[in-house]
Amino acid sequence: MNAVFLVISFCIASVMYNYSGGVEGSVNAEETDRRLYKFTYGASVSVGGAAEAGDNRKQAKKDMLACIEGIAEEENTLIFLSVFDVYVNDAYTGCTAEIYMSGPMPKYSFVKGGFPTEEQLSSGMRYVVLGDGMKHNTYRRSGKDYILIQGDEYEVTGYVSAPNSGILSNTILLFYNAMGSNIIDTLCEYYIGEPFIVQYMSDTNQAAYTHMMDYLHTLVPASKSESEYVLESDVYKFIVSDGAEKHDYSSNAEQTLRYQSFSKLIFVFCIIVIMFVLWLWMVQRQEEFAIRKAFGYSVFKLWVMVFIEIAELILVAAILSELVIAVIAFADKDMYVFKIGDVYSRFFREVSFIYICLIIVSILSFINLCTKKPVMLMNKGKK
């Protein structure tokens, strides 16, 4: 029974230690992935209706579509409509999405599937690419995954995940030529209320900003511009910026930081429980230790015996904790994503956890064995 309690305590302590240590490293992991997906050159423009345009939704939608559909593909330049709010499924769960317009596809790492093909994008059907964390929002039919976005059904062609962190876990990437009319209505709401963002990104095309400005000046002549970065006419208002924008990724690290102190507290509590159960376990084996000492076992030999027994329990607990973490990750996303960065960090955290536990076990068991004499232990055993 004591061995079972020790394994459970070691297992919980290991999970909490991994969680706390994982939070420490997740911030750096996210920054590593952000650099991986960052483009060298870029420009962005905030797109909205001018105040003089009024609130005529029919006309506003017509103006907005004319603006969007006039965006032409530029060589080696990814053009997309940046983060705006959508809801998924009948529960109206709020999420953020992006819409691919033209150019090379985003620098995403797929764990399943891929981007829709040219044939699919021109078929008139609706397609979407999701982050691995969105898997639990999908449903399966005829061997394919589907998801409801703004009330329209989309076929999922692939799931993406960053190699070191969860910044892509909540990704929703739509495609302008393969999406429902409800998304257009959502864009119109943004266009009238709070403008949406169009981004140009490239690793080779230094003229992304110039290309964007050339197009905007076909809609708002330069002679009517308030400044270089604010273009407004009777129909449109654009606020532009030069340079590669920092992409707005979902940060899991910021969310988990709130629970880090709580996990540390549980870890300390588990260590205290382990020390108590270990002491109780050795007290109940006092007679055995006494007999072994009487028959020639040295303190060091007894200590090695106890050390090996506890080390085996810690190893079992470490394996169980990794299984628990994997099950939790699967339950959270409905899919398990293997990440080499996670393997390295978890391995080193598990080794450090085992090292800490073995030090505690070594000290407690050695003190207990050194302070108890065979005759005294035998007498206690008889009582």
C-alpha positions, 0 to 999 in steps of 0.5 A, spaced: 500 500 500 505 504 501 508 503 494 502 504 491 501 511 495 509 513 493 507 511 486 501 516 485 505 521 489 511 521 485 506 521 479 502 527 481 509 531 483 512 529 476 506 532 472 506 538 476 513 539 475 513 538 468 507 543 467 511 548 471 517 547 468 514 547 461 511 554 462 518 556 463 520 554 457 514 555 453 515 562 452 522 561 449 519 556 444 513 560 442 518 566 440 523 560 436 516 559 432 515 566 431 521 567 428 521 561 424 514 563 421 516 571 420 517 574 413 523 578 412 519 584 408 512 586 408 506 591 409 499 592 411 493 596 411 487 597 415 481 597 410 475 600 412 469 605 409 470 612 410 465 616 414 462 619 408 460 613 405 455 612 411 451 606 413 448 603 407 450 596 408 449 594 400 453 599 398 458 598 403 459 590 401 459 592 394 465 597 395 469 592 400 468 586 395 471 591 389 477 593 394 478 585 396 477 582 389 482 588 386 488 585 390 492 582 385 497 576 386 505 579 386 510 574 385 513 571 392 508 575 396 503 572 401 497 576 401 491 575 406 486 578 410 488 578 417 485 576 424 478 577 425 472 574 429 468 568 427 464 563 431 464 555 430 459 550 431 452 551 434 455 553 440 457 559 437 464 558 440 468 565 438 475 564 434 479 568 430 481 566 423 485 569 417 483 569 409 488 567 404 488 571 398 494 570 393 501 568 393 505 562 396 501 559 402 503 560 409 509 557 412 505 552 416 507 545 419 502 540 417 501 534 422 495 531 418 493 533 411 495 539 407 493 545 403 487 545 399 489 543 391 488 548 386 482 543 383 479 544 390 479 551 391 476 552 384 471 547 385 466 552 389 466 548 395 468 550 402 475 548 405 479 550 411 485 549 414 485 548 422 490 548 428 491 541 431 487 544 437 481 545 433 480 538 432 475 537 437 470 542 434 470 538 428 465 532 426 467 526 421 463 524 415 465 519 410 472 519 412 473 526 412 473 532 417 468 538 417 467 544 421 461 549 422 464 556 421 459 562 421 453 557 420 457 554 413 460 547 413 467 547 411 471 541 409 478 540 413 484 539 408 489 539 414 491 540 421 497 545 422 502 545 429 508 549 430 514 544 432 516 547 438 509 550 441 502 551 441 502 558 437 498 555 431 493 550 435 487 555 434 489 557 427 483 557 422 485 559 415 480 560 410 481 561 402 477 567 399 475 563 393 472 557 397 468 560 403 461 561 404 457 568 404 457 568 411 464 570 412 463 575 407 457 578 411 462 578 417 467 582 413 462 587 411 461 588 419 468 589 420 469 594 414 463 598 416 465 598 424 472 596 426 476 595 419 480 589 418 487 588 416 490 586 409 497 583 410 503 583 404 509 578 406 515 576 403 522 573 404 524 575 397 520 581 394 522 587 397 517 591 394 511 589 397 509 596 400 510 599 393 506 594 390 500 595 396 501 602 395 500 602 387 494 598 388 491 603 394 492 609 389 488 606 384 482 607 389 484 613 393 488 618 389 495 620 392 492 627 391 487 626 396 491 622 401 492 626 408 499 623 409 503 617 406 500 613 411 493 615 411 489 614 405 481 617 405 476 618 400 469 618 400 468 611 399 475 608 403 479 609 409 486 606 409 491 606 414 498 603 412 504 601 415 511 599 412 515 593 414 514 586 416 508 585 421 509 581 427 504 576 426 498 575 431 499 568 434 495 564 439 499 564 446 498 558 450 504 560 455 500 567 457 494 562 459 498 557 463 502 562 466 496 563 471 497 556 473 504 556 474 504 558 482 498 553 483 502 547 480 508 549 484 504 549 490 501 542 488 508 539 487 511 541 494 505 538 497 506 532 493 514 532 496 511 533 503 507 527 502 512 523 499 517 524 505 511 522 510 509 516 506 517 514 505 518 515 513 512 510 514 514 505 509 521 504 512 518 504 520 514 498 518 520 495 515 524 496 521 524 489 523 526 486 516 532 491 516 534 489 523 534 482 521 538 484 515 543 488 520 544 482 524 545 477 519 551 482 516 548 487 512 551 493 512 548 500 512 550 502 506 548 495 503 541 496 506 541 503 503 543 501 496 537 496 497 532 501 499 535 506 494 534 501 488 527 499 490 525 507 491 528 508 484 524 503 481 517 506 483 520 513 481 521 510 474 514 507 474 511 514 476 515 517 471 512 513 465 505 513 468 506 521 468 508 521 461 502 517 459 497 522 463 500 528 460 499 524 453 492 523 455 491 530 457 494 533 451 489 528 446 483 529 450 484 537 449 485 536 442 482 530 440 489 528 436 496 527 439 502 531 436 509 529 436 514 534 437 521 533 437 522 540 442 517 537 447 521 530 447 527 534 449 524 539 454 520 533 457 526 528 457 530 533 461 525 535 466 523 528 467 531 527 469 531 533 473 525 531 477 528 524 478 534 527 480 531 531 485 526 525 488 532 520 488 536 526 493 530 526 497 530 519 498 537 518 499 538 522 505 531 520 508 533 513 508 540 514 509 538 517 516 533 512 518 538 506 517 544 510 520 540 512 527 537 505 528 541 499 531 539 492 530 537 491 537 533 497 538 529 495 531 528 488 534 525 490 540 520 495 537 518 490 532 516 485 538 512 491 541 
